[in-house]
Amino acid sequence: MNASADPNLIVYFNGRYMPLRDAQVNILTHSLHYGTGVFEGIRAHWVPVENELFVLRAPEHYERWKKNCGILRIQVPATVPELCAITVELMRRNAFHTNVYVRPLAYKSAERIGVSTDDQNSFAIVALPFGEYLHSDKGLHAGVSSWRRIEDNAIPARAKICGAYVNSALASDDARQAGFDEAIFLNENGHVAEGATCNIFMVRDGKLITPSVTENALEGITRSSIMELASRELRLPVIERPIDRSELYICDELFFTGTAVGVAPIVRVDHRPVHDGAIGAVTQKIHQLYFDATRGHLKAYEHWLTPVYQSRMKYEQDLVSTVESM
Ligand SMILES: Cc1ncc(COP(=O)(O)O)c(C=O)c1O
């Protein structure tokens, strides 16, 4: 995961497809100094039996991205279908036959000194082969961070704003230095907010509980997928409410969710076992349901997926108009 990306990778940058090695920015770029960008993270899963690559919830990711760009007054000059079409085209041009992570990035691109912003924006989309982000097969050991989650009226955590990830980087670095796999953030009210790069769920007394989106957490797309799967398929009551730190120590099950981490069980928190220290039954069921839904095994959730190699008809028209306008 830490290996540098192949410089020959085809990326979409400044309205053109080009090799990664040519997609360069100036050292004075505004967002490089001030963190004034908004990014996304999208996964595509390779399913060998179908010889197909399925992009997961691409329209939802691009809708969130465009909305959140508005927080920084960045306009992305492409529609959601056009962005989906570029994404599919990137996978085809790179001939990916493996799991892939897609990183759209829109940013303030003026090349000058000065924090005030203007209307000069750029965007790029990079897709690259990507395996597991956290090795969570045996369950993770999470630690509550001494870094607090950023407040909405400082830097909104609900959006993937580049500068906000200093908060996540500090917490996750500390967690790793202390021997944990991942950090859990509390917000300024002392309630559980989320992980450094993922949302969090707790099972207590047969209910699935997660902090509400006003607790300074990212409005995760995996989070909403899990809430839907748990209530529709497992008939579990799903509750959004504040979670106290000490509830982490007495709950029945805990897990993280996110595009990068998927469904990642937590078996220890702050050196205490979660329940009996084994991956819980609800977590296992949700993990399996999410796996099946994201690999096209569940008909009811096929609308979450964009097949890359069979979708030529569906996206041909969008693609032609996108490519023509470049
Ligand atoms: C801070 C944070 N929380 C939660 C998530 C999970 O969000 P999603 O499920 O949309 O990937 C992410 C994903 O990158 C994140 O960075």
The ligand as an SDF file (V2000), in Angstrom:
LIG
                    3D

 16 16  0  0  0  0  0  0  0  0999 V2000
  -12.7430   10.7810    8.6310 C   0  0  0  0  0  0  0  0  0  0  0  0
  -13.5080    9.7690    7.8550 C   0  0  0  0  0  0  0  0  0  0  0  0
  -14.6320    9.2550    8.3850 N   0  0  0  0  0  0  0  0  0  0  0  0
  -15.3720    8.3410    7.7190 C   0  0  0  0  0  0  0  0  0  0  0  0
  -14.9930    7.8660    6.4800 C   0  0  0  0  0  0  0  0  0  0  0  0
  -15.8370    6.8430    5.7810 C   0  0  0  0  0  0  0  0  0  0  0  0
  -16.5750    7.4480    4.7460 O   0  0  0  0  0  0  0  0  0  0  0  0
  -17.0440    6.6390    3.4700 P   0  0  0  0  0  0  0  0  0  0  0  0
  -17.7990    5.4840    3.9740 O   0  0  0  0  0  0  0  0  0  0  0  0
  -17.8800    7.5860    2.7010 O   0  0  0  0  0  0  0  0  0  0  0  0
  -15.8080    6.2370    2.7610 O   0  0  0  0  0  0  0  0  0  0  0  0
  -13.8400    8.3710    5.8840 C   0  0  0  0  0  0  0  0  0  0  0  0
  -13.4350    7.8960    4.5680 C   0  0  0  0  0  0  0  0  0  0  0  0
  -12.4280    8.2230    4.0340 O   0  0  0  0  0  0  0  0  0  0  0  0
  -13.0830    9.3450    6.5830 C   0  0  0  0  0  0  0  0  0  0  0  0
  -11.9620    9.8680    6.0520 O   0  0  0  0  0  0  0  0  0  0  0  0
  1  2  1  0
  2  3  1  0
  2 15  2  0
  3  4  2  0
  4  5  1  0
  5  6  1  0
  5 12  2  0
  6  7  1  0
  7  8  1  0
  8  9  2  0
  8 10  1  0
  8 11  1  0
 12 13  1  0
 12 15  1  0
 13 14  2  0
 15 16  1  0
M  END
$$$$
